[in-house]
Amino acid sequence: MNKFDVVVIGSGLGGLSCGVMLSKEGLNVCLLEKNSTIGGCLQSFKRNGYTLDTGMHYVGSLSEGQIMHQYFKYFGVIDSLRLRKLDENGFDHFSFSDSKSYCHAMGYERFIDTLAQQFPKERAGLRSLCDVIRNVGSEISPQVLRQGRISNDGQAYMAMSAHEEICRHIGDERLRQVLAGNCGLFAGEKDATSLYEYAMITHSNIESAYTFVDGSQHLADAMADVIKSNGGTVRAGAKVEKIHLNGNEAEYVELAGGERIYAKYIISAIHPQLTFAMLENNTVYKKAFFTRVNSLRNTYGIFTTYLLLKPNMLKYTNRNYYLFNTDDVWCIEKDYKGMNVPSTLLCMQPNSDSEYTKVVTLLTPMPLSHCEPWAATSVGQRGEEYKAFKEQLSEHVIDFVSQHFPQLRSCIDKVYTASPLTYRDYTATPQGSAYGLIKDYHNPMITHLPARTRISNLLISGQNLNIHGCIGTAVSAAVTCSVILGSEYLAKKIGEA
Ligand SMILES: Cc1cc2nc3c(=O)[nH]c(=O)nc-3n(C[C@H](O)[C@H](O)[C@H](O)COP(=O)(O)OP(=O)(O)OC[C@H]3O[C@@H](n4cnc5c(N)ncnc54)[C@H](O)[C@@H]3O)c2cc1C
């Protein structure tokens, strides 16, 4: 019989991290992925010979001794990663419509000094805000792991507003905007984003920010190799359609086509709204539970414009550019129908073989509602109007970005685009949401889901649990696996690797 210790649903970073941890600790793991290639948002794909990334453009805390480095070291993949450290003097640049620009530098002292040069009266506020950010980030440090905890109790920060905390320390309105300028990284909402989420992500990048060389697929592949070398199974093209329950236990998962795979534990590292919709023979959850889960709000999606560049035209610059067409970085409610993009994050892709970049990725926030006319369609069958919509929008995005990079247009060979519909159909995330559920500081207990479910051997993981992104998803996986392996045991194993 097809029977494993653990079946993991979904091969994004969340599923892969669970698969690596459990297989390293001797469990017989089977990882199931619906797509033909593993990786979820880590996936890189080829167009016209160019490598394009789905959703992992830069990652924080990857220097030795920092948390993400520690996780990847324990996973056994750190030495196979091809990484480039971004510019320490300014890894993120922020430009506003008045042509003024600012940057976030690496290391707390440099971060404060760089911004204090432009906002000298705010030096003390910058320092006190940075103390808070560092305290939050330290909740998941390697030292905490070595003490036998995956995370300290960050719940108080989950119930605090990021925006209000910034305002509490900083008086200058432009500096407030600059400090929240990375909010595209967490689909920030002024009236929802928690201090926890903002500070975790900001802290990790201030510690150190890196980008993947030649795309992020090699991380997914390295993790899958670890699972296989530990005796585990990784199956692509294996869509789970049902989780069959027997009383309050999950008995097996059923794939499209009817194959059943039995396991002692099932970990679902896909969106919780999908997980709970797959329960078959459910006598555990009442209708009100499904209504509540389905009513949780998701973050907005991203309209991605990939610029495939002519050879040796644009020199790679080692930083990201956040370009704003608005004075309020938290606000993305611009008129998309009028093609008036609110902001765009520009990331250049480094190559191992050239000082020039071959691919520039432009990430523009976009709620799925702007793709509403095509909501019922699937990939490749959305029709000419959809194509025209995407083409027109990408032209506007390129026009907007060209105000800051006048030379860009002449470098372009080809343009590819992905809308929130693309992400919806590719990763199956409801509404093509970029980062899954919104963790709202007004309701931290409801919007931060626990790893355990009321089904004794069904656990959830992935970006919807703790926070999203590379670090959030890896930490969520540790929280989930600690239910099986024991929290103190696993934390020390990761921390002492
Ligand atoms: C455009 C974009 C840019 C981003 N940029 C960054 C960044 O620069 N840095 C950063 O840290 N984070 C970034 N993120 C966020 C980060 O990519 C995610 O938070 C993280 O990768 C999510 O991992 P996951 O495993 O939870 O989900 P996913 O990566 O979505 O993986 C879920 C997997 O489950 C599979 N699946 C779904 N349903 C089924 C089923 N029924 N059966 C089997 N398999 C199924 C999907 O196909 C998918 O492979 C970005 C995200 C997006 C969308």
The ligand as an SDF file (V2000), in Angstrom:
LIG
                    3D

 53 58  0  0  0  0  0  0  0  0999 V2000
    5.3180   38.0660   -6.9540 C   0  0  0  0  0  0  0  0  0  0  0  0
    5.8510   37.6400   -5.6230 C   0  0  0  0  0  0  0  0  0  0  0  0
    7.0830   38.1300   -5.1940 C   0  0  0  0  0  0  0  0  0  0  0  0
    7.6140   37.7110   -3.9580 C   0  0  0  0  0  0  0  0  0  0  0  0
    8.8490   38.1670   -3.5860 N   0  0  0  0  0  0  0  0  0  0  0  0
    9.4010   37.7030   -2.4270 C   0  0  0  0  0  0  0  0  0  0  0  0
   10.7120   38.0840   -2.0600 C   0  0  0  0  0  0  0  0  0  0  0  0
   11.4000   38.8240   -2.7720 O   0  0  0  0  0  0  0  0  0  0  0  0
   11.2170   37.6010   -0.8860 N   0  0  0  0  0  0  0  0  0  0  0  0
   10.4910   36.7850   -0.0690 C   0  0  0  0  0  0  0  0  0  0  0  0
   11.0060   36.3710    0.9880 O   0  0  0  0  0  0  0  0  0  0  0  0
    9.2360   36.4010   -0.4070 N   0  0  0  0  0  0  0  0  0  0  0  0
    8.6840   36.8420   -1.5590 C   0  0  0  0  0  0  0  0  0  0  0  0
    7.4230   36.4430   -1.9120 N   0  0  0  0  0  0  0  0  0  0  0  0
    6.6620   35.6010   -0.9750 C   0  0  0  0  0  0  0  0  0  0  0  0
    7.1420   34.1690   -1.0050 C   0  0  0  0  0  0  0  0  0  0  0  0
    7.3720   33.7540   -2.3190 O   0  0  0  0  0  0  0  0  0  0  0  0
    6.0540   33.2590   -0.3810 C   0  0  0  0  0  0  0  0  0  0  0  0
    5.6520   33.7750    0.8680 O   0  0  0  0  0  0  0  0  0  0  0  0
    6.5290   31.8340   -0.1600 C   0  0  0  0  0  0  0  0  0  0  0  0
    7.3460   31.3670   -1.1990 O   0  0  0  0  0  0  0  0  0  0  0  0
    5.2830   30.9580   -0.0270 C   0  0  0  0  0  0  0  0  0  0  0  0
    5.6370   29.6180    0.0930 O   0  0  0  0  0  0  0  0  0  0  0  0
    4.4850   28.5360    0.3260 P   0  0  0  0  0  0  0  0  0  0  0  0
    5.1560   27.2170    0.3370 O   0  0  0  0  0  0  0  0  0  0  0  0
    3.6810   28.8980    1.5110 O   0  0  0  0  0  0  0  0  0  0  0  0
    3.4740   28.6800   -0.8920 O   0  0  0  0  0  0  0  0  0  0  0  0
    3.6730   28.4780   -2.4690 P   0  0  0  0  0  0  0  0  0  0  0  0
    5.0300   28.8570   -2.9090 O   0  0  0  0  0  0  0  0  0  0  0  0
    2.5000   29.1640   -3.0880 O   0  0  0  0  0  0  0  0  0  0  0  0
    3.5440   26.9140   -2.6710 O   0  0  0  0  0  0  0  0  0  0  0  0
    2.3340   26.2300   -2.6290 C   0  0  0  0  0  0  0  0  0  0  0  0
    2.4900   25.0410   -3.5620 C   0  0  0  0  0  0  0  0  0  0  0  0
    1.3660   24.1620   -3.3980 O   0  0  0  0  0  0  0  0  0  0  0  0
    0.9720   23.7010   -4.6680 C   0  0  0  0  0  0  0  0  0  0  0  0
   -0.4300   23.2630   -4.5830 N   0  0  0  0  0  0  0  0  0  0  0  0
   -1.5460   24.0280   -4.4520 C   0  0  0  0  0  0  0  0  0  0  0  0
   -2.6460   23.2530   -4.4030 N   0  0  0  0  0  0  0  0  0  0  0  0
   -2.2130   21.9610   -4.4870 C   0  0  0  0  0  0  0  0  0  0  0  0
   -2.8740   20.7050   -4.4820 C   0  0  0  0  0  0  0  0  0  0  0  0
   -4.2060   20.6230   -4.3770 N   0  0  0  0  0  0  0  0  0  0  0  0
   -2.1290   19.5810   -4.5770 N   0  0  0  0  0  0  0  0  0  0  0  0
   -0.7720   19.6430   -4.6810 C   0  0  0  0  0  0  0  0  0  0  0  0
   -0.1100   20.8140   -4.7130 N   0  0  0  0  0  0  0  0  0  0  0  0
   -0.8070   21.9680   -4.5970 C   0  0  0  0  0  0  0  0  0  0  0  0
    1.1750   24.9040   -5.5730 C   0  0  0  0  0  0  0  0  0  0  0  0
    1.2210   24.5240   -6.9150 O   0  0  0  0  0  0  0  0  0  0  0  0
    2.5040   25.4410   -5.0280 C   0  0  0  0  0  0  0  0  0  0  0  0
    3.6080   24.8360   -5.6740 O   0  0  0  0  0  0  0  0  0  0  0  0
    6.8770   36.8180   -3.1380 C   0  0  0  0  0  0  0  0  0  0  0  0
    5.6370   36.3270   -3.5800 C   0  0  0  0  0  0  0  0  0  0  0  0
    5.1340   36.7220   -4.7990 C   0  0  0  0  0  0  0  0  0  0  0  0
    3.8170   36.1680   -5.2560 C   0  0  0  0  0  0  0  0  0  0  0  0
  1  2  1  0
  2  3  1  0
  2 52  2  0
  3  4  2  0
  4  5  1  0
  4 50  1  0
  5  6  2  0
  6  7  1  0
  6 13  1  0
  7  8  2  0
  7  9  1  0
  9 10  1  0
 10 11  2  0
 10 12  1  0
 12 13  2  0
 13 14  1  0
 14 15  1  0
 14 50  1  0
 15 16  1  0
 16 17  1  0
 16 18  1  0
 18 19  1  0
 18 20  1  0
 20 21  1  0
 20 22  1  0
 22 23  1  0
 23 24  1  0
 24 25  2  0
 24 26  1  0
 24 27  1  0
 27 28  1  0
 28 29  2  0
 28 30  1  0
 28 31  1  0
 31 32  1  0
 32 33  1  0
 33 34  1  0
 33 48  1  0
 34 35  1  0
 35 36  1  0
 35 46  1  0
 36 37  1  0
 36 45  1  0
 37 38  2  0
 38 39  1  0
 39 40  1  0
 39 45  2  0
 40 41  1  0
 40 42  2  0
 42 43  1  0
 43 44  2  0
 44 45  1  0
 46 47  1  0
 46 48  1  0
 48 49  1  0
 50 51  2  0
 51 52  1  0
 52 53  1  0
M  END
$$$$
